[in-house]
Amino acid sequence: DALSRDALAGTLRARRDGSLDRVPGGPSFLAWASALEEIRSAAVLDAARAQWTAQLAVLAPGALFHGASPGAVADEVRSEVTLDPTTSGAIVDGAHGAYRTKRGDALVLALARALATELPHAAAVPIELESYGRAVDELPDPARRFDAARAVGWFSTTYPGVVPAWAARSDELGEAIKATKEALRAAPDGGQSFALLGLDVPRREVLLNDLGPQAGDPMQPAPELGPLRSDAGGRAYALEVNVWIEDGLVRARLSYALPAVDPDAGARIACAFADELRAFAEHCAGGPDGGATPSDFPLAGLDQAQLDRLADQLGEG
């Protein structure tokens, strides 16, 4: 994966400089696989399995694109958006003090609201989230002790995030932000345990991949390597959204194809996605802090209404 380049770069430089014998070796991918197998066969993930099963129960197959085929790679259409410097800075880190959010919260909510505008009858907005899969601190031992930052391999994993339909359509953006944040924080083990348990979504429709800071287009291979996928292959998702930060700007590429997504509809979703990110940034910059949510105080056992009342009482005092 992309993070493997950092681990390889030092080794390659050392080989060039003739100092390879002084470079400590990184942990093996086999050791990582063994650690995951040990966790998967233990009872430590039973609670996570129950949580994921309950979440999957609310997902209806074909909820967004009516179960239509994602189409062929050869028929893929792409729409690209680039946010302005002010909005990009807010989405990267400047806007998140208002609700104690993260960049991923803004991306998920903006995409959900863009999809809800185009597909108003969906009961919920399921978005499969892809991550680098190296957040070992979210997993129990022995995986927690694994030095994933220095390992070379493909660690990427996916897990479902579900935005409540009302949050995707609500005019109360602040409440929608809180609901989306809480829905994402409810993912067991930060999403790491979903694939580990051998679970899968009923139907893959939308994928969101936040690639973080990049020196260039991360989806553009070197010319000598050829295309990433064969045109003869089929697409895995009806809509794929890859987001990255380049030169301080948030960039996004949405890819889709018939019969699931009409090209005009795909272009509208891309424009709406950018509009919703701008709305998120403006909302968070335009007033006082939006307030905390229950996940900010996991040991308190308070729901949102109780937390809001406590905040009001403290404010009055």
Disulfide bonds with the S-S distance in Angstrom:
none
